[in-house]
Amino acid sequence: MIDTQAIKVSIVWIGPVATIVFFRLHQKNIWEEICDDWHSNLILAQTFLARNSNYA
């Protein structure tokens, strides 16, 4: 059987990201923006994991 839930989730996540990247390709410093976004997301993920590990 095909896992339709996983396919829906991947479409929901990949669609908007691809759209944003596509529309930003013509702007300057897109790679710097992407790196900054990844960096802030990593920090958020680390703080989130740190907070949740305290409750484990």
PDB file of N, H, CA, C and O in Angstrom:
ATOM      1  N   MET A   1       0.831  -1.207   0.000  1.00  0.00           N
ATOM      2  CA  MET A   1       0.000   0.000   0.000  1.00  0.00           C
ATOM      3  C   MET A   1       0.865   1.257   0.000  1.00  0.00           C
ATOM      4  O   MET A   1       1.965   1.279   0.553  1.00  0.00           O
ATOM      5  N   ILE A   2       0.348   2.278  -0.623  1.00  0.00           N
ATOM      6  H   ILE A   2      -0.545   2.259  -1.072  1.00  0.00           H
ATOM      7  CA  ILE A   2       1.062   3.554  -0.646  1.00  0.00           C
ATOM      8  C   ILE A   2       0.665   4.359   0.577  1.00  0.00           C
ATOM      9  O   ILE A   2      -0.516   4.469   0.905  1.00  0.00           O
ATOM     10  N   ASP A   3       1.657   4.921   1.249  1.00  0.00           N
ATOM     11  H   ASP A   3       2.617   4.832   0.983  1.00  0.00           H
ATOM     12  CA  ASP A   3       1.388   5.724   2.445  1.00  0.00           C
ATOM     13  C   ASP A   3       0.948   7.118   1.999  1.00  0.00           C
ATOM     14  O   ASP A   3       1.780   7.997   1.773  1.00  0.00           O
ATOM     15  N   THR A   4      -0.370   7.314   1.873  1.00  0.00           N
ATOM     16  H   THR A   4      -1.046   6.600   2.056  1.00  0.00           H
ATOM     17  CA  THR A   4      -0.877   8.591   1.360  1.00  0.00           C
ATOM     18  C   THR A   4      -0.616   9.713   2.349  1.00  0.00           C
ATOM     19  O   THR A   4      -0.417  10.858   1.943  1.00  0.00           O
ATOM     20  N   GLN A   5      -0.613   9.404   3.644  1.00  0.00           N
ATOM     21  H   GLN A   5      -0.774   8.474   3.974  1.00  0.00           H
ATOM     22  CA  GLN A   5      -0.367  10.454   4.642  1.00  0.00           C
ATOM     23  C   GLN A   5       1.028  11.044   4.458  1.00  0.00           C
ATOM     24  O   GLN A   5       1.195  12.263   4.506  1.00  0.00           O
ATOM     25  N   ALA A   6       2.015  10.204   4.251  1.00  0.00           N
ATOM     26  H   ALA A   6       1.879   9.214   4.212  1.00  0.00           H
ATOM     27  CA  ALA A   6       3.389  10.684   4.066  1.00  0.00           C
ATOM     28  C   ALA A   6       3.484  11.531   2.798  1.00  0.00           C
ATOM     29  O   ALA A   6       4.175  12.549   2.775  1.00  0.00           O
ATOM     30  N   ILE A   7       2.788  11.105   1.746  1.00  0.00           N
ATOM     31  H   ILE A   7       2.227  10.277   1.764  1.00  0.00           H
ATOM     32  CA  ILE A   7       2.820  11.874   0.492  1.00  0.00           C
ATOM     33  C   ILE A   7       2.189  13.247   0.703  1.00  0.00           C
ATOM     34  O   ILE A   7       2.718  14.255   0.234  1.00  0.00           O
ATOM     35  N   LYS A   8       1.054  13.286   1.411  1.00  0.00           N
ATOM     36  H   LYS A   8       0.625  12.467   1.792  1.00  0.00           H
ATOM     37  CA  LYS A   8       0.411  14.574   1.664  1.00  0.00           C
ATOM     38  C   LYS A   8       1.321  15.485   2.471  1.00  0.00           C
ATOM     39  O   LYS A   8       1.449  16.669   2.160  1.00  0.00           O
ATOM     40  N   VAL A   9       1.952  14.946   3.498  1.00  0.00           N
ATOM     41  H   VAL A   9       1.848  13.984   3.751  1.00  0.00           H
ATOM     42  CA  VAL A   9       2.840  15.755   4.339  1.00  0.00           C
ATOM     43  C   VAL A   9       3.997  16.306   3.515  1.00  0.00           C
ATOM     44  O   VAL A   9       4.346  17.480   3.639  1.00  0.00           O
ATOM     45  N   SER A  10       4.597  15.456   2.669  1.00  0.00           N
ATOM     46  H   SER A  10       4.314  14.502   2.569  1.00  0.00           H
ATOM     47  CA  SER A  10       5.737  15.912   1.874  1.00  0.00           C
ATOM     48  C   SER A  10       5.305  16.998   0.896  1.00  0.00           C
ATOM     49  O   SER A  10       6.045  17.956   0.672  1.00  0.00           O
ATOM     50  N   ILE A  11       4.118  16.859   0.312  1.00  0.00           N
ATOM     51  H   ILE A  11       3.517  16.080   0.494  1.00  0.00           H
ATOM     52  CA  ILE A  11       3.627  17.889  -0.611  1.00  0.00           C
ATOM     53  C   ILE A  11       3.401  19.196   0.146  1.00  0.00           C
ATOM     54  O   ILE A  11       3.752  20.271  -0.341  1.00  0.00           O
ATOM     55  N   VAL A  12       2.816  19.097   1.334  1.00  0.00           N
ATOM     56  H   VAL A  12       2.531  18.224   1.730  1.00  0.00           H
ATOM     57  CA  VAL A  12       2.526  20.299   2.124  1.00  0.00           C
ATOM     58  C   VAL A  12       3.818  21.032   2.461  1.00  0.00           C
ATOM     59  O   VAL A  12       3.850  22.262   2.452  1.00  0.00           O
ATOM     60  N   TRP A  13       4.893  20.286   2.761  1.00  0.00           N
ATOM     61  H   TRP A  13       4.867  19.286   2.769  1.00  0.00           H
ATOM     62  CA  TRP A  13       6.147  20.936   3.133  1.00  0.00           C
ATOM     63  C   TRP A  13       6.944  21.387   1.917  1.00  0.00           C
ATOM     64  O   TRP A  13       7.487  22.491   1.900  1.00  0.00           O
ATOM     65  N   ILE A  14       7.016  20.521   0.885  1.00  0.00           N
ATOM     66  H   ILE A  14       6.575  19.624   0.899  1.00  0.00           H
ATOM     67  CA  ILE A  14       7.875  20.836  -0.262  1.00  0.00           C
ATOM     68  C   ILE A  14       7.265  21.936  -1.134  1.00  0.00           C
ATOM     69  O   ILE A  14       7.991  22.781  -1.659  1.00  0.00           O
ATOM     70  N   GLY A  15       5.945  21.932  -1.290  1.00  0.00           N
ATOM     71  H   GLY A  15       5.356  21.246  -0.863  1.00  0.00           H
ATOM     72  CA  GLY A  15       5.281  22.904  -2.152  1.00  0.00           C
ATOM     73  C   GLY A  15       5.605  24.348  -1.819  1.00  0.00           C
ATOM     74  O   GLY A  15       6.147  25.064  -2.661  1.00  0.00           O
ATOM     75  N   PRO A  16       5.283  24.799  -0.592  1.00  0.00           N
ATOM     76  CA  PRO A  16       5.547  26.201  -0.239  1.00  0.00           C
ATOM     77  C   PRO A  16       7.031  26.557  -0.307  1.00  0.00           C
ATOM     78  O   PRO A  16       7.388  27.645  -0.759  1.00  0.00           O
ATOM     79  N   VAL A  17       7.884  25.655   0.134  1.00  0.00           N
ATOM     80  H   VAL A  17       7.594  24.771   0.501  1.00  0.00           H
ATOM     81  CA  VAL A  17       9.328  25.935   0.106  1.00  0.00           C
ATOM     82  C   VAL A  17       9.797  26.133  -1.332  1.00  0.00           C
ATOM     83  O   VAL A  17      10.528  27.078  -1.627  1.00  0.00           O
ATOM     84  N   ALA A  18       9.374  25.238  -2.227  1.00  0.00           N
ATOM     85  H   ALA A  18       8.781  24.470  -1.987  1.00  0.00           H
ATOM     86  CA  ALA A  18       9.770  25.356  -3.627  1.00  0.00           C
ATOM     87  C   ALA A  18       9.239  26.649  -4.235  1.00  0.00           C
ATOM     88  O   ALA A  18       9.928  27.310  -5.013  1.00  0.00           O
ATOM     89  N   THR A  19       8.007  27.004  -3.872  1.00  0.00           N
ATOM     90  H   THR A  19       7.448  26.467  -3.240  1.00  0.00           H
ATOM     91  CA  THR A  19       7.407  28.237  -4.394  1.00  0.00           C
ATOM     92  C   THR A  19       8.188  29.460  -3.928  1.00  0.00           C
ATOM     93  O   THR A  19       8.492  30.351  -4.722  1.00  0.00           O
ATOM     94  N   ILE A  20       8.511  29.499  -2.632  1.00  0.00           N
ATOM     95  H   ILE A  20       8.264  28.775  -1.988  1.00  0.00           H
ATOM     96  CA  ILE A  20       9.242  30.646  -2.088  1.00  0.00           C
ATOM     97  C   ILE A  20      10.610  30.762  -2.760  1.00  0.00           C
ATOM     98  O   ILE A  20      11.022  31.849  -3.165  1.00  0.00           O
ATOM     99  N   VAL A  21      11.311  29.628  -2.875  1.00  0.00           N
ATOM    100  H   VAL A  21      10.977  28.744  -2.546  1.00  0.00           H
ATOM    101  CA  VAL A  21      12.637  29.646  -3.503  1.00  0.00           C
ATOM    102  C   VAL A  21      12.531  30.103  -4.955  1.00  0.00           C
ATOM    103  O   VAL A  21      13.347  30.895  -5.426  1.00  0.00           O
ATOM    104  N   PHE A  22      11.515  29.597  -5.662  1.00  0.00           N
ATOM    105  H   PHE A  22      10.851  28.953  -5.279  1.00  0.00           H
ATOM    106  CA  PHE A  22      11.344  29.943  -7.073  1.00  0.00           C
ATOM    107  C   PHE A  22      11.138  31.445  -7.244  1.00  0.00           C
ATOM    108  O   PHE A  22      11.730  32.056  -8.133  1.00  0.00           O
ATOM    109  N   PHE A  23      10.294  32.045  -6.389  1.00  0.00           N
ATOM    110  H   PHE A  23       9.812  31.548  -5.667  1.00  0.00           H
ATOM    111  CA  PHE A  23      10.001  33.467  -6.547  1.00  0.00           C
ATOM    112  C   PHE A  23      11.136  34.350  -6.045  1.00  0.00           C
ATOM    113  O   PHE A  23      11.216  35.520  -6.420  1.00  0.00           O
ATOM    114  N   ARG A  24      12.020  33.807  -5.200  1.00  0.00           N
ATOM    115  H   ARG A  24      11.955  32.857  -4.896  1.00  0.00           H
ATOM    116  CA  ARG A  24      13.122  34.605  -4.676  1.00  0.00           C
ATOM    117  C   ARG A  24      14.393  34.470  -5.506  1.00  0.00           C
ATOM    118  O   ARG A  24      15.385  35.151  -5.244  1.00  0.00           O
ATOM    119  N   LEU A  25      14.365  33.593  -6.505  1.00  0.00           N
ATOM    120  H   LEU A  25      13.560  33.040  -6.717  1.00  0.00           H
ATOM    121  CA  LEU A  25      15.595  33.332  -7.258  1.00  0.00           C
ATOM    122  C   LEU A  25      16.134  34.595  -7.912  1.00  0.00           C
ATOM    123  O   LEU A  25      17.344  34.728  -8.096  1.00  0.00           O
ATOM    124  N   HIS A  26      15.247  35.527  -8.267  1.00  0.00           N
ATOM    125  H   HIS A  26      14.264  35.418  -8.118  1.00  0.00           H
ATOM    126  CA  HIS A  26      15.674  36.722  -8.986  1.00  0.00           C
ATOM    127  C   HIS A  26      16.119  37.840  -8.053  1.00  0.00           C
ATOM    128  O   HIS A  26      16.560  38.895  -8.510  1.00  0.00           O
ATOM    129  N   GLN A  27      16.004  37.612  -6.746  1.00  0.00           N
ATOM    130  H   GLN A  27      15.646  36.755  -6.375  1.00  0.00           H
ATOM    131  CA  GLN A  27      16.429  38.644  -5.803  1.00  0.00           C
ATOM    132  C   GLN A  27      17.903  38.476  -5.482  1.00  0.00           C
ATOM    133  O   GLN A  27      18.476  37.400  -5.654  1.00  0.00           O
ATOM    134  N   LYS A  28      18.510  39.569  -5.008  1.00  0.00           N
ATOM    135  H   LYS A  28      18.045  40.443  -4.869  1.00  0.00           H
ATOM    136  CA  LYS A  28      19.917  39.518  -4.640  1.00  0.00           C
ATOM    137  C   LYS A  28      20.074  38.861  -3.266  1.00  0.00           C
ATOM    138  O   LYS A  28      19.158  38.881  -2.444  1.00  0.00           O
ATOM    139  N   ASN A  29      21.247  38.284  -3.039  1.00  0.00           N
ATOM    140  H   ASN A  29      21.991  38.268  -3.707  1.00  0.00           H
ATOM    141  CA  ASN A  29      21.595  37.715  -1.740  1.00  0.00           C
ATOM    142  C   ASN A  29      20.650  36.603  -1.319  1.00  0.00           C
ATOM    143  O   ASN A  29      20.410  36.409  -0.127  1.00  0.00           O
ATOM    144  N   ILE A  30      20.104  35.859  -2.304  1.00  0.00           N
ATOM    145  H   ILE A  30      20.299  36.017  -3.272  1.00  0.00           H
ATOM    146  CA  ILE A  30      19.174  34.791  -1.923  1.00  0.00           C
ATOM    147  C   ILE A  30      19.890  33.724  -1.109  1.00  0.00           C
ATOM    148  O   ILE A  30      19.312  33.161  -0.180  1.00  0.00           O
ATOM    149  N   TRP A  31      21.140  33.442  -1.449  1.00  0.00           N
ATOM    150  H   TRP A  31      21.610  33.899  -2.204  1.00  0.00           H
ATOM    151  CA  TRP A  31      21.853  32.378  -0.733  1.00  0.00           C
ATOM    152  C   TRP A  31      22.146  32.812   0.690  1.00  0.00           C
ATOM    153  O   TRP A  31      22.127  31.986   1.603  1.00  0.00           O
ATOM    154  N   GLU A  32      22.420  34.104   0.898  1.00  0.00           N
ATOM    155  H   GLU A  32      22.435  34.775   0.157  1.00  0.00           H
ATOM    156  CA  GLU A  32      22.644  34.589   2.263  1.00  0.00           C
ATOM    157  C   GLU A  32      21.356  34.460   3.073  1.00  0.00           C
ATOM    158  O   GLU A  32      21.380  34.074   4.242  1.00  0.00           O
ATOM    159  N   GLU A  33      20.218  34.792   2.427  1.00  0.00           N
ATOM    160  H   GLU A  33      20.199  35.105   1.478  1.00  0.00           H
ATOM    161  CA  GLU A  33      18.940  34.672   3.121  1.00  0.00           C
ATOM    162  C   GLU A  33      18.670  33.228   3.505  1.00  0.00           C
ATOM    163  O   GLU A  33      18.240  32.947   4.624  1.00  0.00           O
ATOM    164  N   ILE A  34      18.923  32.307   2.575  1.00  0.00           N
ATOM    165  H   ILE A  34      19.273  32.535   1.666  1.00  0.00           H
ATOM    166  CA  ILE A  34      18.685  30.891   2.853  1.00  0.00           C
ATOM    167  C   ILE A  34      19.566  30.427   4.010  1.00  0.00           C
ATOM    168  O   ILE A  34      19.111  29.710   4.902  1.00  0.00           O
ATOM    169  N   CYS A  35      20.832  30.843   3.984  1.00  0.00           N
ATOM    170  H   CYS A  35      21.201  31.425   3.259  1.00  0.00           H
ATOM    171  CA  CYS A  35      21.738  30.440   5.065  1.00  0.00           C
ATOM    172  C   CYS A  35      21.260  31.007   6.397  1.00  0.00           C
ATOM    173  O   CYS A  35      21.285  30.306   7.409  1.00  0.00           O
ATOM    174  N   ASP A  36      20.829  32.263   6.412  1.00  0.00           N
ATOM    175  H   ASP A  36      20.809  32.832   5.591  1.00  0.00           H
ATOM    176  CA  ASP A  36      20.323  32.863   7.639  1.00  0.00           C
ATOM    177  C   ASP A  36      19.085  32.120   8.125  1.00  0.00           C
ATOM    178  O   ASP A  36      18.941  31.870   9.322  1.00  0.00           O
ATOM    179  N   ASP A  37      18.181  31.762   7.197  1.00  0.00           N
ATOM    180  H   ASP A  37      18.298  31.965   6.225  1.00  0.00           H
ATOM    181  CA  ASP A  37      16.978  31.025   7.578  1.00  0.00           C
ATOM    182  C   ASP A  37      17.355  29.684   8.183  1.00  0.00           C
ATOM    183  O   ASP A  37      16.820  29.299   9.223  1.00  0.00           O
ATOM    184  N   TRP A  38      18.278  28.965   7.536  1.00  0.00           N
ATOM    185  H   TRP A  38      18.713  29.277   6.692  1.00  0.00           H
ATOM    186  CA  TRP A  38      18.697  27.670   8.063  1.00  0.00           C
ATOM    187  C   TRP A  38      19.319  27.837   9.445  1.00  0.00           C
ATOM    188  O   TRP A  38      19.065  27.035  10.343  1.00  0.00           O
ATOM    189  N   HIS A  39      20.134  28.880   9.617  1.00  0.00           N
ATOM    190  H   HIS A  39      20.340  29.532   8.888  1.00  0.00           H
ATOM    191  CA  HIS A  39      20.820  29.098  10.881  1.00  0.00           C
ATOM    192  C   HIS A  39      19.802  29.362  11.992  1.00  0.00           C
ATOM    193  O   HIS A  39      19.898  28.779  13.071  1.00  0.00           O
ATOM    194  N   SER A  40      18.824  30.243  11.730  1.00  0.00           N
ATOM    195  H   SER A  40      18.746  30.716  10.852  1.00  0.00           H
ATOM    196  CA  SER A  40      17.822  30.557  12.752  1.00  0.00           C
ATOM    197  C   SER A  40      16.959  29.333  13.035  1.00  0.00           C
ATOM    198  O   SER A  40      16.575  29.102  14.181  1.00  0.00           O
ATOM    199  N   ASN A  41      16.650  28.544  12.002  1.00  0.00           N
ATOM    200  H   ASN A  41      16.962  28.732  11.071  1.00  0.00           H
ATOM    201  CA  ASN A  41      15.851  27.338  12.213  1.00  0.00           C
ATOM    202  C   ASN A  41      16.611  26.322  13.058  1.00  0.00           C
ATOM    203  O   ASN A  41      16.019  25.651  13.904  1.00  0.00           O
ATOM    204  N   LEU A  42      17.916  26.205  12.834  1.00  0.00           N
ATOM    205  H   LEU A  42      18.396  26.749  12.147  1.00  0.00           H
ATOM    206  CA  LEU A  42      18.723  25.293  13.639  1.00  0.00           C
ATOM    207  C   LEU A  42      18.714  25.726  15.091  1.00  0.00           C
ATOM    208  O   LEU A  42      18.592  24.891  15.987  1.00  0.00           O
ATOM    209  N   ILE A  43      18.844  27.041  15.340  1.00  0.00           N
ATOM    210  H   ILE A  43      18.943  27.720  14.612  1.00  0.00           H
ATOM    211  CA  ILE A  43      18.829  27.549  16.712  1.00  0.00           C
ATOM    212  C   ILE A  43      17.480  27.258  17.359  1.00  0.00           C
ATOM    213  O   ILE A  43      17.417  26.820  18.508  1.00  0.00           O
ATOM    214  N   LEU A  44      16.387  27.506  16.607  1.00  0.00           N
ATOM    215  H   LEU A  44      16.438  27.862  15.674  1.00  0.00           H
ATOM    216  CA  LEU A  44      15.060  27.227  17.140  1.00  0.00           C
ATOM    217  C   LEU A  44      14.913  25.745  17.471  1.00  0.00           C
ATOM    218  O   LEU A  44      14.381  25.393  18.523  1.00  0.00           O
ATOM    219  N   ALA A  45      15.379  24.883  16.581  1.00  0.00           N
ATOM    220  H   ALA A  45      15.811  25.170  15.726  1.00  0.00           H
ATOM    221  CA  ALA A  45      15.267  23.443  16.807  1.00  0.00           C
ATOM    222  C   ALA A  45      16.061  23.030  18.042  1.00  0.00           C
ATOM    223  O   ALA A  45      15.602  22.202  18.830  1.00  0.00           O
ATOM    224  N   GLN A  46      17.244  23.601  18.210  1.00  0.00           N
ATOM    225  H   GLN A  46      17.617  24.273  17.569  1.00  0.00           H
ATOM    226  CA  GLN A  46      18.079  23.245  19.359  1.00  0.00           C
ATOM    227  C   GLN A  46      17.422  23.678  20.661  1.00  0.00           C
ATOM    228  O   GLN A  46      17.406  22.913  21.625  1.00  0.00           O
ATOM    229  N   THR A  47      16.875  24.901  20.706  1.00  0.00           N
ATOM    230  H   THR A  47      16.888  25.522  19.922  1.00  0.00           H
ATOM    231  CA  THR A  47      16.228  25.363  21.925  1.00  0.00           C
ATOM    232  C   THR A  47      14.976  24.544  22.196  1.00  0.00           C
ATOM    233  O   THR A  47      14.679  24.223  23.347  1.00  0.00           O
ATOM    234  N   PHE A  48      14.235  24.203  21.136  1.00  0.00           N
ATOM    235  H   PHE A  48      14.476  24.464  20.201  1.00  0.00           H
ATOM    236  CA  PHE A  48      13.033  23.395  21.287  1.00  0.00           C
ATOM    237  C   PHE A  48      13.377  22.026  21.866  1.00  0.00           C
ATOM    238  O   PHE A  48      12.720  21.556  22.795  1.00  0.00           O
ATOM    239  N   LEU A  49      14.414  21.386  21.313  1.00  0.00           N
ATOM    240  H   LEU A  49      14.948  21.768  20.558  1.00  0.00           H
ATOM    241  CA  LEU A  49      14.827  20.077  21.809  1.00  0.00           C
ATOM    242  C   LEU A  49      15.333  20.185  23.244  1.00  0.00           C
ATOM    243  O   LEU A  49      15.069  19.313  24.072  1.00  0.00           O
ATOM    244  N   ALA A  50      16.057  21.252  23.530  1.00  0.00           N
ATOM    245  H   ALA A  50      16.272  21.960  22.857  1.00  0.00           H
ATOM    246  CA  ALA A  50      16.587  21.415  24.885  1.00  0.00           C
ATOM    247  C   ALA A  50      15.457  21.566  25.897  1.00  0.00           C
ATOM    248  O   ALA A  50      15.509  20.976  26.976  1.00  0.00           O
ATOM    249  N   ARG A  51      14.444  22.347  25.558  1.00  0.00           N
ATOM    250  H   ARG A  51      14.402  22.826  24.681  1.00  0.00           H
ATOM    251  CA  ARG A  51      13.310  22.527  26.457  1.00  0.00           C
ATOM    252  C   ARG A  51      12.553  21.225  26.655  1.00  0.00           C
ATOM    253  O   ARG A  51      12.178  20.885  27.777  1.00  0.00           O
ATOM    254  N   ASN A  52      12.327  20.490  25.563  1.00  0.00           N
ATOM    255  H   ASN A  52      12.631  20.766  24.652  1.00  0.00           H
ATOM    256  CA  ASN A  52      11.542  19.259  25.662  1.00  0.00           C
ATOM    257  C   ASN A  52      12.313  18.147  26.360  1.00  0.00           C
ATOM    258  O   ASN A  52      11.709  17.290  27.005  1.00  0.00           O
ATOM    259  N   SER A  53      13.627  18.147  26.243  1.00  0.00           N
ATOM    260  H   SER A  53      14.118  18.843  25.719  1.00  0.00           H
ATOM    261  CA  SER A  53      14.408  17.092  26.891  1.00  0.00           C
ATOM    262  C   SER A  53      14.356  17.254  28.408  1.00  0.00           C
ATOM    263  O   SER A  53      14.539  16.280  29.139  1.00  0.00           O
ATOM    264  N   ASN A  54      14.107  18.475  28.891  1.00  0.00           N
ATOM    265  H   ASN A  54      13.958  19.266  28.298  1.00  0.00           H
ATOM    266  CA  ASN A  54      13.995  18.683  30.337  1.00  0.00           C
ATOM    267  C   ASN A  54      12.780  17.977  30.906  1.00  0.00           C
ATOM    268  O   ASN A  54      12.785  17.558  32.064  1.00  0.00           O
ATOM    269  N   TYR A  55      11.723  17.842  30.086  1.00  0.00           N
ATOM    270  H   TYR A  55      11.719  18.182  29.145  1.00  0.00           H
ATOM    271  CA  TYR A  55      10.501  17.207  30.558  1.00  0.00           C
ATOM    272  C   TYR A  55      10.527  15.693  30.378  1.00  0.00           C
ATOM    273  O   TYR A  55       9.658  14.991  30.896  1.00  0.00           O
ATOM    274  N   ALA A  56      11.513  15.189  29.653  1.00  0.00           N
ATOM    275  H   ALA A  56      12.219  15.759  29.232  1.00  0.00           H
ATOM    276  CA  ALA A  56      11.556  13.747  29.384  1.00  0.00           C
ATOM    277  C   ALA A  56      11.881  12.961  30.657  1.00  0.00           C
ATOM    278  O   ALA A  56      11.958  11.733  30.621  1.00  0.00           O
TER     279      ALA A  56
END
